[in-house]
Amino acid sequence: MAAEQAEHPVGDAHTGQPAGDHGDPQLINPSGPMFLWTLGTFLVMALVLKRIAWKPILEGLDKRETFLRESVDNAQKVEEELGAIESKRTEIISDADEKAKNIVSQARRAGIEAERVIKEKAKEEAGILLDNAQREINSAQEKAAATLKQESINSAIGLAGKLIQQNLDTEQNRQLTDNLIDKI
C-alpha cells in the first residue's frame, strides 16, 4: 500500500483510491458540450447580473464617490471658514484688548483729573469756610467791642452820675467821661 501511495501521491483518504478515480470521469475531464453549457450559463448570468445588479452597484458606487468628494470639498470649505473665523476671533480679541487698555488708560486719566478737581474744590471750600469763619470772628469781635463799648459807656455814665452827685462840676465830669471813653 505504501508503494501505491508513492505512485499516486495525492489520493482519497476515505477510500484509499487515487484522486480523480471516483468513477465519474466527467468532473475532471469535461466534454465539449459540458464546456459550452457552462460557458453559456456564465455569459447569461453575467448579462443578467450586468443589467440587474452591476448597474445599481456602479450607480451606488458613483453616488458614494460623489458624496465623498462633496464631503471632502465641504470639509475643506469648513476648514477654510474655521481659519477665517479663528483669524477674525483673534482680531476681535486683539481689538477688544486694545479698547480695554484705552478704557483703563482713560479711566486713570479721568481719575487723576477728578482727584485734581476735587482737591481744588476742597481748597476753595476750605478757603471759603476760612473766610466765613474769619468774618464771623471779626463780626463777633465787633459785636463784642460794641457791646463792651456800650457797657463801658453805661458804666461811665453811671460813674459820672455818681460823680455828679458828689461833685457838681460839669466840666470836670465831661473831661473824666471823655478820658474814660478814649481809654475804652
C-alpha positions in Angstrom: 0.0 0.0 0.0 2.9 2.3 0.7 4.1 1.6 -2.8 0.7 2.5 -4.2 0.7 5.8 -2.3 4.1 6.5 -3.6 2.9 6.1 -7.2 -0.1 8.3 -6.5 1.0 11.0 -4.1 -2.5 12.5 -3.9 -5.3 10.2 -3.0 -8.7 9.9 -1.4 -8.2 9.4 2.4 -11.6 7.6 2.8 -11.5 5.1 0.1 -7.8 4.9 -0.4 -8.2 5.5 -4.1 -6.1 7.9 -6.1 -7.6 11.4 -6.8 -9.7 11.6 -9.9 -10.6 7.9 -9.8 -14.1 8.4 -8.3 -15.9 6.7 -11.1 -17.2 9.9 -12.6 -14.8 10.9 -15.4 -17.0 13.9 -16.4 -16.0 16.0 -13.5 -12.3 16.1 -14.2 -12.4 15.7 -17.9 -15.3 17.9 -19.1 -16.6 17.2 -22.5 -17.1 19.8 -25.2 -20.9 20.2 -24.8 -20.5 20.5 -21.0 -17.9 23.2 -21.5 -20.3 25.1 -23.9 -23.2 24.8 -21.5 -21.0 26.1 -18.6 -19.7 29.0 -20.8 -23.3 29.8 -21.9 -24.6 29.8 -18.4 -21.8 32.0 -17.3 -22.4 34.5 -20.1 -26.2 34.6 -19.4 -25.6 35.1 -15.7 -23.1 37.8 -16.5 -25.6 39.6 -18.7 -28.4 39.2 -16.1 -26.1 40.5 -13.4 -24.9 43.4 -15.5 -28.5 44.5 -16.1 -29.9 43.7 -12.7 -27.1 44.1 -10.2 -24.0 45.6 -11.9 -25.7 48.9 -12.9 -27.2 49.6 -9.5 -23.9 48.7 -7.8 -22.0 51.1 -10.1 -24.6 53.8 -9.6 -24.3 53.3 -5.8 -20.5 53.5 -6.1 -20.8 56.6 -8.2 -23.2 58.2 -5.7 -20.8 57.2 -2.9 -17.8 58.7 -4.7 -19.8 61.9 -5.4 -20.8 62.1 -1.7 -17.2 61.5 -0.6 -15.9 64.2 -3.0 -18.6 66.7 -1.8 -17.8 65.8 1.8 -14.1 66.4 1.3 -14.9 69.7 -0.5 -17.2 70.7 2.3 -14.6 69.7 4.9 -12.1 71.9 3.1 -14.6 74.8 3.0 -15.4 74.3 6.6 -11.7 74.3 7.5 -11.1 77.5 5.5 -14.1 79.1 7.2 -12.8 78.0 10.6 -9.5 79.5 9.7 -11.2 82.7 8.7 -13.3 82.7 11.9 -10.2 82.0 14.0 -8.4 84.9 12.5 -11.5 87.1 12.9 -11.7 85.9 16.6 -8.1 86.7 17.1 -8.6 90.2 15.6 -11.7 90.8 17.7 -9.8 89.8 20.8 -6.9 92.0 19.9 -9.2 94.9 19.2 -11.1 94.3 22.5 -7.8 94.1 24.4 -6.7 97.4 22.8 -10.0 99.0 23.6 -9.9 97.7 27.2 -6.4 99.2 27.6 -7.6 102.5 26.2 -10.6 102.5 28.6 -8.3 101.7 31.5 -5.9 104.5 30.5 -8.8 107.0 30.1 -10.2 105.9 33.4 -6.8 106.5 35.0 -6.5 110.0 33.4 -10.1 110.8 34.4 -9.4 109.6 38.0 -6.3 111.8 38.2 -8.2 114.8 36.8 -11.1 114.1 39.2 -8.6 114.0 42.0 -7.1 117.3 41.0 -10.6 118.9 40.6 -11.7 117.5 44.0 -8.6 118.8 45.7 -9.0 122.3 44.1 -12.7 122.4 45.1 -11.7 121.2 48.6 -9.1 124.0 48.8 -11.7 126.6 47.5 -14.3 125.4 50.0 -11.7 125.4 52.8 -10.8 128.9 51.8 -14.4 130.0 51.7 -15.0 128.3 55.1 -11.9 130.0 56.5 -13.0 133.4 55.1 -16.5 132.9 56.5 -15.1 131.9 59.9 -12.8 134.9 59.8 -15.7 137.2 59.0 -17.8 135.6 61.8 -14.9 136.1 64.2 -14.5 139.7 63.1 -18.2 140.2 63.4 -18.3 138.7 66.8 -15.3 140.8 67.8 -17.0 143.9 66.5 -20.2 143.0 68.3 -18.3 142.2 71.5 -16.4 145.5 71.1 -19.6 147.4 70.5 -21.3 145.7 73.5 -18.2 146.3 75.6 -18.2 149.9 74.5 -21.9 150.3 75.2 -21.4 148.7 78.7 -18.4 150.9 79.2 -20.4 154.0 78.3 -23.2 152.9 80.6 -20.7 152.3 83.4 -19.1 155.6 82.6 -22.4 157.4 82.7 -23.3 155.6 85.9 -20.0 156.6 87.4 -20.4 160.0 86.0 -23.8 160.3 87.6 -22.3 159.3 90.9 -19.5 161.8 90.5 -22.0 164.5 89.6 -23.9 163.8 92.7 -20.8 164.1 94.7 -19.3 166.7 92.5 -21.4 169.3 90.8 -18.6 170.5 88.4 -19.7 169.5 84.9 -16.6 170.5 83.1 -14.5 168.0 85.2 -17.2 165.3 84.6 -17.0 165.8 80.9 -13.3 165.6 80.8 -13.4 162.5 83.0 -16.0 160.9 80.8 -14.1 161.7 77.6 -10.9 160.3 79.1 -12.8 157.1 80.1 -14.3 156.7 76.6 -10.9 157.2 75.0 -9.3 154.6 77.2 -12.0 152.1 76.3 
